[in-house]
Amino acid sequence: QVQLVESGGGLVQPGGSLRLSCAASGSIFNINPMGWYRQTPGKQREAVATITGDGSTTYADSVKGRFTISRDNAKNTVYVQMNSLKPEDTDVYYCYVDVHKRYWGQGTQVTVSS
């Protein structure tokens, strides 16, 4: 039973920061890759950031240097710290875990607007 619950989205001004959290059921984070996508209907899907079980990270070019993905295995939670937010970061953000297939969180809205 894989369940991912996201939180932390909201409205922020350009240049501001948000931290998204994704809490997973079970002991998933120790062994499985986790990450974040962002997607809105009519827009292309974009892999924002990933983190492997050994802590290796990857980032989309569009967010590199501004976003940081991390995990807290004791809390079965993955985070993405988003700094220097831009209007083009506005999207619905989904966390995921790969356990034979990809399981998704419910999505959380991030809106960057003056």
C-alpha positions as CSV (number, residue, x, y, z in Angstrom):
1,Q,0.0,0.0,0.0
2,V,1.7,3.1,-1.3
3,Q,0.3,6.5,-0.2
4,L,1.9,9.8,-0.7
5,V,0.5,13.0,0.9
6,E,1.8,16.4,-0.3
7,S,1.7,19.7,1.5
8,G,3.3,23.1,1.3
9,G,2.0,24.6,-1.8
10,G,0.4,28.1,-2.0
11,L,0.7,31.6,-3.4
12,V,4.0,33.4,-3.3
13,Q,5.5,36.5,-4.9
14,P,8.3,36.3,-7.4
15,G,11.6,35.9,-5.6
16,G,9.9,34.1,-2.7
17,S,10.3,30.6,-1.4
18,L,8.2,27.6,-0.6
19,R,9.0,24.1,0.7
20,L,6.9,21.2,-0.5
21,S,6.7,18.1,1.6
22,C,5.6,14.6,0.6
23,A,5.0,12.0,3.3
24,A,4.9,8.4,2.3
25,S,3.4,5.4,4.0
26,G,5.6,2.5,4.9
27,S,9.4,2.3,4.6
28,I,9.8,3.5,1.1
29,F,12.4,6.2,1.2
30,N,15.3,4.0,2.3
31,I,15.4,2.0,-0.9
32,N,13.4,3.7,-3.6
33,P,14.0,6.7,-5.9
34,M,11.7,9.6,-5.1
35,G,11.1,12.9,-7.0
36,W,9.0,15.7,-8.1
37,Y,7.3,16.5,-11.4
38,R,5.2,19.6,-12.3
39,Q,2.4,19.5,-14.8
40,T,-0.7,21.5,-15.8
41,P,-3.0,20.4,-18.6
42,G,-1.9,21.9,-21.8
43,K,1.7,22.2,-20.6
44,Q,4.5,19.7,-21.0
45,R,5.3,17.5,-18.1
46,E,8.6,18.3,-16.5
47,A,10.7,16.3,-14.1
48,V,11.8,18.8,-11.5
49,A,14.1,16.9,-9.2
50,T,14.9,13.3,-8.2
51,I,16.7,11.7,-5.3
52,T,17.9,8.1,-5.1
53,G,18.3,5.8,-2.2
54,D,22.0,6.7,-1.9
55,G,21.2,10.4,-2.0
56,S,22.2,11.2,-5.6
57,T,20.2,14.1,-7.0
58,T,19.3,15.4,-10.4
59,Y,17.5,18.6,-11.4
60,A,15.9,20.1,-14.4
61,D,17.9,22.8,-16.0
62,S,15.1,25.2,-15.4
63,V,15.4,24.9,-11.6
64,K,19.0,24.0,-11.1
65,G,20.6,26.4,-8.5
66,R,17.2,27.4,-7.1
67,F,15.6,24.1,-6.0
68,T,17.0,21.6,-3.6
69,I,15.5,18.1,-3.0
70,S,16.2,16.2,0.2
71,R,14.8,13.4,2.2
72,D,14.2,12.4,5.8
73,N,14.0,8.7,6.0
74,A,13.0,8.6,9.6
75,K,9.9,10.5,8.7
76,N,9.4,8.9,5.3
77,T,9.3,12.3,3.8
78,V,10.8,13.9,0.7
79,Y,11.1,17.7,0.3
80,V,11.8,20.2,-2.3
81,Q,13.0,23.6,-1.2
82,M,12.1,26.2,-3.9
83,N,13.9,29.5,-3.7
84,S,14.0,32.5,-6.1
85,L,10.6,31.5,-7.5
86,K,9.6,32.8,-10.9
87,P,6.1,33.1,-12.5
88,E,7.1,30.3,-14.8
89,D,7.4,28.0,-11.8
90,T,3.6,28.2,-11.4
91,D,2.2,24.7,-11.8
92,V,0.8,21.7,-9.9
93,Y,3.6,19.7,-8.3
94,Y,3.4,16.0,-7.9
95,C,5.7,13.8,-5.8
96,Y,6.3,10.2,-6.8
97,V,8.0,7.0,-5.7
98,D,9.1,4.2,-8.0
99,V,8.1,0.8,-6.6
100,H,7.9,-1.5,-9.7
101,K,5.7,1.2,-11.1
102,R,5.3,4.9,-10.4
103,Y,3.0,6.0,-7.6
104,W,1.9,9.7,-7.3
105,G,0.9,12.1,-4.7
106,Q,-2.3,14.1,-5.0
107,G,-0.6,17.2,-6.3
108,T,-0.2,20.6,-4.7
109,Q,-0.6,24.0,-6.4
110,V,2.2,26.5,-6.5
111,T,1.4,29.9,-7.8
112,V,4.0,32.6,-8.3
113,S,2.5,36.0,-9.0
114,S,2.9,39.6,-8.1
